[in-house]
Amino acid sequence: MRSVSVIGVGLSKFGERWDTSFRQLIAEAGVKAILDSGIDGKDIEAIYGGCMASGRFIGQEHIGALIVDQLGLNPIPSTRLEAACASGSVAFRNAYLAIASGMHDVVAVGGVEKMTEVSVEDAATALGGAGDQEWELFIGATFPALYALIARRHMQEYGTTEEQMALCAVKNHDNGSKNPYAQYQNKITLETVMNSGVIASPLKLFDCSPITDGASAVILTAKNQHVKILTSQVATDSTGLAGRESITEIKATKLASQKAFASANIDPQEINVAELHDCFTIAEILALEDIGFAKKGEAGPRLEKGQFKLGSKGLIVNTSGGLKAAGHPVGATGVKQVVEIVQQLRGTAGKRQAEGDAKLGLTHNIGGSGATAVIHILTNKGKAFNKN
Amino acid sequence: MRSVSVIGVGLSKFGERWDTSFRQLIAEAGVKAILDSGIDGKDIEAIYGGCMASGRFIGQEHIGALIVDQLGLNPIPSTRLEAACASGSVAFRNAYLAIASGMHDVVAVGGVEKMTEVSVEDAATALGGAGDQEWELFIGATFPALYALIARRHMQEYGTTEEQMALCAVKNHDNGSKNPYAQYQNKITLETVMNSGVIASPLKLFDCSPITDGASAVILTAKNQHVKILTSQVATDSTGLAGRESITEIKATKLASQKAFASANIDPQEINVAELHDCFTIAEILALEDIGFAKKGEAGPRLEKGQFKLGSKGLIVNTSGGLKAAGHPVGATGVKQVVEIVQQLRGTAGKRQAEGDAKLGLTHNIGGSGATAVIHILTNKGKAFNKN
């Protein structure tokens, strides 16, 4: 397998983008990534696009063709990949493999979703398609309900508290306040979360990531440049919660991250910055534990101690604001996580920059309630990470 | 690039499958393909699934996870790819590339769509998402309307007649009557087509492929076995018709097939059997001409002369019954085309078997009105095709 580097990144502003269209969001992120890479659009050999539910949100399928058309790059191959909220990471992974395998030399990856053109009820139903439609959504189990079951069980088994979960949201809003692309750039307090309306107990409004419009793009190349991808791993599990061995862990996250650390030959403790999938606050706690950043049941207490936030020692989590504050345009999220890690590894994250030299960054993106988990580890080649 | 062979094929019965569910269709085709291949399910390293609009049709996304879960094969990677009606071929192509590049040794490909759980109006709207939603569907241009524009212009420029188009449907129903998996296994006459209700003039009901439930699956391996894939090519074009240089040809088909013939080092005239994308009868005429099986404007007259049908000399087209008679479960169609060609090359197509030794077969799958075109050429290694 060849070495693969990220040489360009671009984001649209995330938020309620009533001012623009799905295809314009693609261009907004895509053109930035191409300009940032310094390559000519004509050098791009293929496009991989992540999008979850454009059919439900805007009535448009055939997203690969739409992306290549919008960027004026046809007739090159352009493929849409879908893995619910992990669609962006799955697109990134397949683009990475296309270069690593020697098939292509320069590839563009995009992620996009425009979710605000339908009612919140219709959006919740569309998102329910990320789980098991027949055995969960049909009987009323929307995503807040599924994650509420997980949260309640985690509280029961490990003593995790609503306040500990809330601290994820507070931290991520702090980070989002420093991110000009974030949907929410306002800080919140523990009380903001605790006093917000109950969505599915114990989850309250501020435990939940929002409905978001947005797009993200990166350019990959076979050349060994700043920033390098160390590994890309994915694992799958039962679509519905009922098929899982346990609901207080995401087994697919554990498997994918174990493979990632083994393949990159590093330990979780060596990661400096991570973008974790906080669709709900409990999901960030699960990710911290399942990846091995915290022992089982200890993520909550460590959040209480002020860990994982900018300025703290050790791993810094969700400097972008995460899904909670930066927003969660589902198909775009996985690629946005990579954009943030690249900026951290380049040292260009501005007010969000983690202190010290960030040498290793990780992205963790979940599809549905954990039926797909994708882990990427990136390294700052410029600062010469060399394990051996 | 390594050699890639198809070692197992499977289909569900195509049709209005009120008796079964989306996930059961996957199992119906998938288990057959695994059994046909002679491998153990545990040998499968990854799954690529094609599905266009499950979100619109059954409220379910995250199809990669659903497939791997349904086949009991998690935690291996399982990815859904979407390119409208070419979703199956794009899944097949990416699986082929995964093996050719050395990434995997054994991969399963599935295609699936369950289209009859919504009204015909809702299905037509969902399918409209294969074209340009903003610039075509929103103003009322459904797919029959788009292909009617193409047909009318082709009649004007080349003298193609409604009768010539109708003969595609007659031929394909003849073939479908020999296919136990086909949605329609009844022969029809020229009068059946000509006297059927007008859908979008000049296209009548029997010029149009139906709404279908169905699934298809194949198993690919790196071993050099019977049947071998010679090449996989794709090209893209503008999503909407308004962006095209011409609407009497599908430029993406021309580009993809030119690349395919060059890459395989063969001429169109060497192909024995082809499955062409006849979503509407005019589409088969375009494909015959754009791939180079007939000169521009001559496909219609050659159909009148009785060419391309079983028992005629030269190329035999759509022995499966094509989209018209076998049915068009959009995400499944591209993989079903491969299943048919494999059966022809194996000599196991029964009453549909083309006479003589079929040595080279081609599949042609279109997304939307031609924004994506995928060409695969397969060869019967057992009968020792050797160009050089």
Boltz contact constraints between the chains, C-beta under 6 A:
constraints:
  - contact:
      token1: [A, 52]
      token2: [B, 61]
      max_distance: 6.0
  - contact:
      token1: [A, 53]
      token2: [B, 55]
      max_distance: 6.0
  - contact:
      token1: [A, 53]
      token2: [B, 61]
      max_distance: 6.0
  - contact:
      token1: [A, 55]
      token2: [B, 53]
      max_distance: 6.0
  - contact:
      token1: [A, 55]
      token2: [B, 55]
      max_distance: 6.0
  - contact:
      token1: [A, 55]
      token2: [B, 56]
      max_distance: 6.0
  - contact:
      token1: [A, 55]
      token2: [B, 129]
      max_distance: 6.0
  - contact:
      token1: [A, 56]
      token2: [B, 55]
      max_distance: 6.0
  - contact:
      token1: [A, 59]
      token2: [B, 129]
      max_distance: 6.0
  - contact:
      token1: [A, 59]
      token2: [B, 133]
      max_distance: 6.0
  - contact:
      token1: [A, 60]
      token2: [B, 129]
      max_distance: 6.0
  - contact:
      token1: [A, 60]
      token2: [B, 133]
      max_distance: 6.0
  - contact:
      token1: [A, 61]
      token2: [B, 52]
      max_distance: 6.0
  - contact:
      token1: [A, 61]
      token2: [B, 53]
      max_distance: 6.0
  - contact:
      token1: [A, 61]
      token2: [B, 84]
      max_distance: 6.0
  - contact:
      token1: [A, 61]
      token2: [B, 129]
      max_distance: 6.0
  - contact:
      token1: [A, 61]
      token2: [B, 130]
      max_distance: 6.0
  - contact:
      token1: [A, 62]
      token2: [B, 84]
      max_distance: 6.0
  - contact:
      token1: [A, 62]
      token2: [B, 130]
      max_distance: 6.0
  - contact:
      token1: [A, 62]
      token2: [B, 367]
      max_distance: 6.0
  - contact:
      token1: [A, 62]
      token2: [B, 368]
      max_distance: 6.0
  - contact:
      token1: [A, 64]
      token2: [B, 83]
      max_distance: 6.0
  - contact:
      token1: [A, 65]
      token2: [B, 236]
      max_distance: 6.0
  - contact:
      token1: [A, 65]
      token2: [B, 239]
      max_distance: 6.0
  - contact:
      token1: [A, 65]
      token2: [B, 371]
      max_distance: 6.0
  - contact:
      token1: [A, 65]
      token2: [B, 372]
      max_distance: 6.0
  - contact:
      token1: [A, 66]
      token2: [B, 239]
      max_distance: 6.0
  - contact:
      token1: [A, 68]
      token2: [B, 236]
      max_distance: 6.0
  - contact:
      token1: [A, 69]
      token2: [B, 238]
      max_distance: 6.0
  - contact:
      token1: [A, 69]
      token2: [B, 239]
      max_distance: 6.0
  - contact:
      token1: [A, 74]
      token2: [B, 236]
      max_distance: 6.0
  - contact:
      token1: [A, 74]
      token2: [B, 237]
      max_distance: 6.0
  - contact:
      token1: [A, 75]
      token2: [B, 235]
      max_distance: 6.0
  - contact:
      token1: [A, 75]
      token2: [B, 236]
      max_distance: 6.0
  - contact:
      token1: [A, 75]
      token2: [B, 255]
      max_distance: 6.0
  - contact:
      token1: [A, 77]
      token2: [B, 234]
      max_distance: 6.0
  - contact:
      token1: [A, 78]
      token2: [B, 236]
      max_distance: 6.0
  - contact:
      token1: [A, 79]
      token2: [B, 81]
      max_distance: 6.0
  - contact:
      token1: [A, 79]
      token2: [B, 90]
      max_distance: 6.0
  - contact:
      token1: [A, 80]
      token2: [B, 82]
      max_distance: 6.0
  - contact:
      token1: [A, 81]
      token2: [B, 79]
      max_distance: 6.0
  - contact:
      token1: [A, 81]
      token2: [B, 81]
      max_distance: 6.0
  - contact:
      token1: [A, 82]
      token2: [B, 80]
      max_distance: 6.0
  - contact:
      token1: [A, 82]
      token2: [B, 82]
      max_distance: 6.0
  - contact:
      token1: [A, 83]
      token2: [B, 64]
      max_distance: 6.0
  - contact:
      token1: [A, 84]
      token2: [B, 61]
      max_distance: 6.0
  - contact:
      token1: [A, 84]
      token2: [B, 62]
      max_distance: 6.0
  - contact:
      token1: [A, 90]
      token2: [B, 79]
      max_distance: 6.0
  - contact:
      token1: [A, 97]
      token2: [B, 103]
      max_distance: 6.0
  - contact:
      token1: [A, 101]
      token2: [B, 101]
      max_distance: 6.0
  - contact:
      token1: [A, 101]
      token2: [B, 103]
      max_distance: 6.0
  - contact:
      token1: [A, 103]
      token2: [B, 97]
      max_distance: 6.0
  - contact:
      token1: [A, 103]
      token2: [B, 101]
      max_distance: 6.0
  - contact:
      token1: [A, 129]
      token2: [B, 55]
      max_distance: 6.0
  - contact:
      token1: [A, 129]
      token2: [B, 59]
      max_distance: 6.0
  - contact:
      token1: [A, 129]
      token2: [B, 60]
      max_distance: 6.0
  - contact:
      token1: [A, 129]
      token2: [B, 61]
      max_distance: 6.0
  - contact:
      token1: [A, 130]
      token2: [B, 61]
      max_distance: 6.0
  - contact:
      token1: [A, 130]
      token2: [B, 62]
      max_distance: 6.0
  - contact:
      token1: [A, 133]
      token2: [B, 59]
      max_distance: 6.0
  - contact:
      token1: [A, 133]
      token2: [B, 60]
      max_distance: 6.0
  - contact:
      token1: [A, 234]
      token2: [B, 77]
      max_distance: 6.0
  - contact:
      token1: [A, 235]
      token2: [B, 75]
      max_distance: 6.0
  - contact:
      token1: [A, 236]
      token2: [B, 65]
      max_distance: 6.0
  - contact:
      token1: [A, 236]
      token2: [B, 68]
      max_distance: 6.0
  - contact:
      token1: [A, 236]
      token2: [B, 74]
      max_distance: 6.0
  - contact:
      token1: [A, 236]
      token2: [B, 75]
      max_distance: 6.0
  - contact:
      token1: [A, 236]
      token2: [B, 78]
      max_distance: 6.0
  - contact:
      token1: [A, 237]
      token2: [B, 74]
      max_distance: 6.0
  - contact:
      token1: [A, 238]
      token2: [B, 69]
      max_distance: 6.0
  - contact:
      token1: [A, 239]
      token2: [B, 65]
      max_distance: 6.0
  - contact:
      token1: [A, 239]
      token2: [B, 66]
      max_distance: 6.0
  - contact:
      token1: [A, 239]
      token2: [B, 69]
      max_distance: 6.0
  - contact:
      token1: [A, 255]
      token2: [B, 75]
      max_distance: 6.0
  - contact:
      token1: [A, 367]
      token2: [B, 62]
      max_distance: 6.0
  - contact:
      token1: [A, 368]
      token2: [B, 62]
      max_distance: 6.0
  - contact:
      token1: [A, 371]
      token2: [B, 65]
      max_distance: 6.0
  - contact:
      token1: [A, 372]
      token2: [B, 65]
      max_distance: 6.0
